[in-house]
Amino acid sequence: ANCGCFLPDFRQGKRNLDRWAQTMARWQGSGYGCSMWGDDGYENSRDLSWNLFAYNAESSWTGRPGRADFESRFQATFYGATLPPLVRLVETLQTRRRLSPRRGWNLFRFTMPALARLARKNPKTVARAKHDLRLHERMLAEVGKARRLARREKDHLDHFVVAIERERDLCRRLILAARIGRGLSGAPLRTAVQAALLDLAAVRDRYRMLWLRHSKRQNIEISLKVYDNIAASLCGLLRSAPLTGERFS
């Protein structure tokens, strides 16, 4: 559920855990473990999956699928209050994204020339990015509402914010790539690229701050290199052919 994506697929994660719990109950297993690990510096957030760990504990103990009210009960315990906006985010809004979590994870790493070529060849991807960009605003608004309701662990909601912001940054760059593919050049291109660099730097800084909140500094440079490569490709646009009106090949 949390592998190769910024925001875990909580519904699919619960379905997977249900199957394990039912299998172990059927075979009368004495127990099983659930752990997390991360390749290449552990780029995704471990803290976002606390509800899945709790869900796994409950379903493995009973041997039955988790109850439908699990999210509300988990929130009442973890955040000190039920957070209906967060339930809407987890169970409804994030399922409406049109760019799949794994696709977004992969595309986030694309350089701007690569995104420009993709946008020209697959305009549906850009259309999906535009849809998701509007959805991200609603998702962030729900996190803000949830923060006002939470009585403790408010800072944990920052993990949702950063995950959504990372997806949003990709969508903005996809839309910019489409504009470049249509011949954006000169001063408008420079302005757009500079804005994209500022957005990326802000996301990078928030991601770094949040990652270091609960993790050691070792290996974070691997994750930050992803942002630095993207920034380098954006800076390259300021020196590239589109500034003279030419197009990427």
N, C-alpha and C positions, 0 to 999 in steps of 0.2 A: 504493500500500500504506500510505502514511503520511499520506494526505490526508484530513482530516476525521475523524480518530479519535485516541484517546489511545494505544492500543497497536496498532502496525501489523499488518496481516494478512500475515505473513511468507510463508505458503504461496502466497497469491495473488500476492504480489509476485514470488516466484521464477518462478511460471508465466508472468507477464507478461514478465519478463526473458528467459526461455527462448524465447518467441515472437520477441522482437526479435533475439536472437542467431541463431536459425535462419533468420529472414527475411534478415538481413544476409549470412549465409553463402551462402544460396541465390542472392542477387543479387550476390554478390561485392563487397559494399560495402567501402570502404576503412576504415571505422570509424564509430562513432556515440558520442554523448555521453549521460551520465546525470547529471542534476543535481537539486537540490532547491530549492524556493523556498517562501515562505509568505506568504499574504495576511493582512491584518489583524494584523500584528505577529508572525507566525510562532509561533503558539501551540503547535504540536505539536513534539515533540522530534526534532531532527536526529540526535542521537547514537544514537537507537534503531535507526537504519537502517544502521549501519556494516556489519553482516553482509550486507545487501542490496547495498551497493556492492561488497563483496568478491565476492559471488556473481555480480554482473554482470560484473566483470572476468574471472572464470574462464570463465563461459559464453560471453562475447563472444570470448575468446581461442581457445577450442576450437570454437565454433560449434555446440555440442551442449548439451542440458539438463544442469544441474549434477548431480553425483553425490549419491546419497542420504545419504552421510555428510558432506555439506558442513558442517552445523552443528557437528559434533564437531571437524572439522578446523579450522574458523574459531576455535572456542573455544580449542583447543590453542595456536593462534598468538596470539590476542588476549589471552586471560586467562591463558595459561601453563599451562593444564590443561583437559582435557575436563570439561564440566559437565553430566552426565546430567540433573540437576534442571532446568536451563535448557532442555535439549532437550525434556523433557516439557512444560514451560511453553509453549514456542514451537510445538511440533508437535502437542500433544495438548490440554492444558488450555484454552488460550485459544480453541480451535476449538469448545469446548463451551458457550460463552456463548450465552444465548438472546436477549439484547438485542444486535442487530447493532452493530458498532463505529460505523457512521455514525449509526444511530438514537440511540445513547448520546451521541455528540458533540452532536447537535442538542438532545436533551432536557436535557443538562447546563445549557443556557442558559435553560431555562424558569423563570419565577418560581414561587413556591409556589402562589399561586392557580391558575395555569395547570396546574401538576402535579396539583393537587387535582381540577380539572375533568377532566383526562385520566384520572386514576385511576378516577373514577366511570364514565366512558364506556367505558373499556377496561381492565377488571380483569386481562386477560391480561398486560398490560404490567407490572403490579405483581407478578404471579406469576413472570414472567421475572426481574424484579429480585430477588425473594427467592431464586430459584435461583442467580443470578449472584453474589449476596452471599455465599452459602456457597462458591461456586467461588473467589471472590476470596481467601478465607482460605487455600485450598489453593495458589493461585498465589503468594501472598506467602510461604508456607512454603517453596515450591520455590526462590524467590529467596534466601531465607535459607540454604538448604542449598548453593546454588550459590556464595554468597559465601564460605562456609567452605572450599570447594574451590579457589577462584580463587587464583592465585599473584601476579597483577598485575591492574591495572585493576579492582580491586574496586569503586571508586567508580562505574564505569560502570553497575553493576547498580542504582544509585539511580534511573536513568531508568525501569527496569521498575517499581520500587516506586511512584514517583510516578504513573506511568500507571495502574497498578492502583488506587491510592488515589483517583484522580480518578473512575474508573468506580465504585468502591465508594461514594464520597460521593453520586453520583447515585442509586444503588440505595437508599441509606438515606433520601434525601429523597423518593423515589417511595413508599416504604413509609410514611413519615410523612404524605405527601399523602393516601394511602388512609385512614389513621387520621383525618385531618381530615375527609375526605369522609364518614366514618361518624359524625361528630359530636364528635370529640375537642375538649375545651374546658377552660376554667378552669386550675387549677394543673397538671394533667397535660400540657396543651398547652404551658404556659409552660416546664415542665421539659424537654419534648421539643424545643422550639424552641431553648432555650438550649444544649442538647447538640448540636443540629445546627449552631448558630453556631460552637461550639468546634471541631467536626469540620472545618467549612469553612475556618475560620481556619488550622487546622493544615495542611490540604492546600494552601491558598494560600501559606503561608509556605515550605513545602517546595518547591513548584513555583517560586516566585520565586528561592529560593536556588539551585536546580538550573539554572534558566534562565540566571542570571547567572554561573554557573560557567564557561561557554564562550561567552556571548553578551554583546553590549554592552547597556547599560541602555536605549538608545533603543528605543521602541516597546513595551517591556514593559508600560507603563501600559495599552495597548489590551487585552492579555490579562488583566491584573489587574482591569480594569473588569468583566469577566465575573463574577468572584468577588464584587466589590463590589455588583453588581446583585442577585445571588442573596442576599447578606447583607442587603441593604436589604429584599428581599421577606420574608425570615425575620423581620426586626425588625418589619415591618409586621404580622405575625401577632400580635405581642405587644400591638398596639393595636387589633386588628380584632375583628369580630363573633364569631368562634369562641370568644373568651374568655367570652362571655355565653351560649354554648350554641347560637348560630345557625350556619348553614352558608353556605359560599360559594355564590353564585349561578352 
